[in-house]
Amino acid sequence: MDYENKLVLAPMVRVGTLPFRLLSAEYGADITYGEEIIDHKFLKCERRVNDFLGTTDFVEKGTGDVVFRTCPEERNRIVFQMGTSDSVRALAAAELVSKDVAAIDINMGCPKSFSISGGMGAALLSKPELVHDILTTLRRNLDGAVTCKIRLLNSSHNTVEFARRIEMSGVSALAVHGRRIKDRPRDPAMWCEIADVVSALSIPVIANGDVFDYKHFERIKSVTGATSVMVARGALWNASIFRAEGKLPWEDIKREYVRKCILWDNDVKSTKQTLKEMIMHYSCLEFEEGKAVTKSKTIADLANFYGEDGYYQLVTKSR
Ligand SMILES: Cc1cc2nc3c(=O)[nH]c(=O)nc-3n(C[C@H](O)[C@H](O)[C@H](O)COP(=O)(O)O)c2cc1C
């Protein structure tokens, strides 16, 4: 996979499922990350070809839940992001999916307590030997690209040292979220500390943090020197951020998202969560739309609320 000069959809739990990834790609995202999936959970899944939808599904044995769904259209740009704290488990999980995706990424930035307490996410920032073990194990045993996504460490010097060690493990690219573990999303991303990493490494660096408009892509590239840019909230709030011609109205994007969720039979919990995140940004969950989304139990309920009954009937009858 080529990581030079790319616009990248960031990994986002509950948001980054197939419909949102396809939507972002339609508007211009070159690389689209899936939501983080924990290795333990993925190892309970089996790969199934879904002929009705034309997708490849990874289904949890026992519950029947679709944990990861992809399709051939996104094969060359989809990055499967994993949460792990162990190289053997990481490899076993990656081997299940590696033929269906363009790259495997390890999350080393999640500051949530469930990640840290499991030794995953940002806990890996203080375990360079383990990080080296995980990344070299994946690199040696997989054909596709292996990457990781980090946060800033407690000083720029330490981030650069850590990033250098990651580079030595042979990864294809490194995404750097310009915040420290203790920072909140409202704290400004420190682009200048991403710049320090870019100047110390030879592999492509993907700069991440506080890109909310198309013109910010060029701005963060010129401040950091990074070749590629990753965007999370800016895309969640309006996936057409990737359009060079400018954003489309949010209401239109939301409707298109709902239609794609119908088409790809997206999990209702993820669909609701993504819609709620959008609504919270533009409005309030206490208003009519927020309440209707909250009380929806199925994709059919959401289709009904958004006036997409006809489309829902058309799609489901043809399956
Ligand atoms: C709803 C949401 C879910 C996220 N889930 C993940 C995730 O699964 N894996 C990950 O590495 N980062 C995750 N992040 C962090 C983003 O990928 C990104 O690093 C962070 O939001 C900073 O980018 P931004 O300023 O463009 O939002 C998530 C962020 C948001 C807003």
Ligand as a Chemical Component Dictionary entry (heavy atoms), coordinates in Angstrom:
data_LIG
# 
_chem_comp.id                   LIG 
_chem_comp.type                 NON-POLYMER 
_chem_comp.pdbx_formal_charge   0 
_chem_comp.three_letter_code    LIG 
# 
loop_
_chem_comp_atom.comp_id 
_chem_comp_atom.atom_id 
_chem_comp_atom.alt_atom_id 
_chem_comp_atom.type_symbol 
_chem_comp_atom.charge 
_chem_comp_atom.model_Cartn_x 
_chem_comp_atom.model_Cartn_y 
_chem_comp_atom.model_Cartn_z 
_chem_comp_atom.pdbx_ordinal 
LIG C1  C1  C 0 -15.883 8.444  17.984 1  
LIG C2  C2  C 0 -14.395 8.211  18.004 2  
LIG C3  C3  C 0 -13.916 6.901  18.037 3  
LIG C4  C4  C 0 -12.524 6.658  18.024 4  
LIG N1  N1  N 0 -12.075 5.362  17.965 5  
LIG C5  C5  C 0 -10.738 5.112  17.752 6  
LIG C6  C6  C 0 -10.259 3.799  17.453 7  
LIG O1  O1  O 0 -11.036 2.836  17.338 8  
LIG N2  N2  N 0 -8.923  3.638  17.284 9  
LIG C7  C7  C 0 -8.032  4.691  17.353 10 
LIG O2  O2  O 0 -6.829  4.494  17.170 11 
LIG N3  N3  N 0 -8.467  5.942  17.620 12 
LIG C8  C8  C 0 -9.783  6.175  17.782 13 
LIG N4  N4  N 0 -10.228 7.464  17.952 14 
LIG C9  C9  C 0 -9.247  8.576  17.897 15 
LIG C10 C10 C 0 -9.163  9.111  16.474 16 
LIG O3  O3  O 0 -8.768  8.124  15.540 17 
LIG C11 C11 C 0 -8.196  10.295 16.381 18 
LIG O4  O4  O 0 -6.898  9.888  16.709 19 
LIG C12 C12 C 0 -8.577  11.468 17.311 20 
LIG O5  O5  O 0 -9.977  11.692 17.337 21 
LIG C13 C13 C 0 -7.884  12.754 16.873 22 
LIG O6  O6  O 0 -8.261  13.101 15.551 23 
LIG P1  P1  P 0 -9.271  14.319 15.262 24 
LIG O7  O7  O 0 -8.709  15.536 15.946 25 
LIG O8  O8  O 0 -9.302  14.408 13.763 26 
LIG O9  O9  O 0 -10.607 13.942 15.850 27 
LIG C14 C14 C 0 -11.605 7.742  18.006 28 
LIG C15 C15 C 0 -12.107 9.048  17.993 29 
LIG C16 C16 C 0 -13.462 9.287  17.969 30 
LIG C17 C17 C 0 -13.964 10.712 17.919 31 
# 
loop_
_chem_comp_bond.comp_id 
_chem_comp_bond.atom_id_1 
_chem_comp_bond.atom_id_2 
_chem_comp_bond.value_order 
_chem_comp_bond.pdbx_ordinal 
LIG C1  C2  SING 1  
LIG C2  C3  SING 2  
LIG C2  C16 DOUB 3  
LIG C3  C4  DOUB 4  
LIG C4  N1  SING 5  
LIG C4  C14 SING 6  
LIG N1  C5  DOUB 7  
LIG C5  C6  SING 8  
LIG C5  C8  SING 9  
LIG C6  O1  DOUB 10 
LIG C6  N2  SING 11 
LIG N2  C7  SING 12 
LIG C7  O2  DOUB 13 
LIG C7  N3  SING 14 
LIG N3  C8  DOUB 15 
LIG C8  N4  SING 16 
LIG N4  C9  SING 17 
LIG N4  C14 SING 18 
LIG C9  C10 SING 19 
LIG C10 O3  SING 20 
LIG C10 C11 SING 21 
LIG C11 O4  SING 22 
LIG C11 C12 SING 23 
LIG C12 O5  SING 24 
LIG C12 C13 SING 25 
LIG C13 O6  SING 26 
LIG O6  P1  SING 27 
LIG P1  O7  DOUB 28 
LIG P1  O8  SING 29 
LIG P1  O9  SING 30 
LIG C14 C15 DOUB 31 
LIG C15 C16 SING 32 
LIG C16 C17 SING 33 
# 
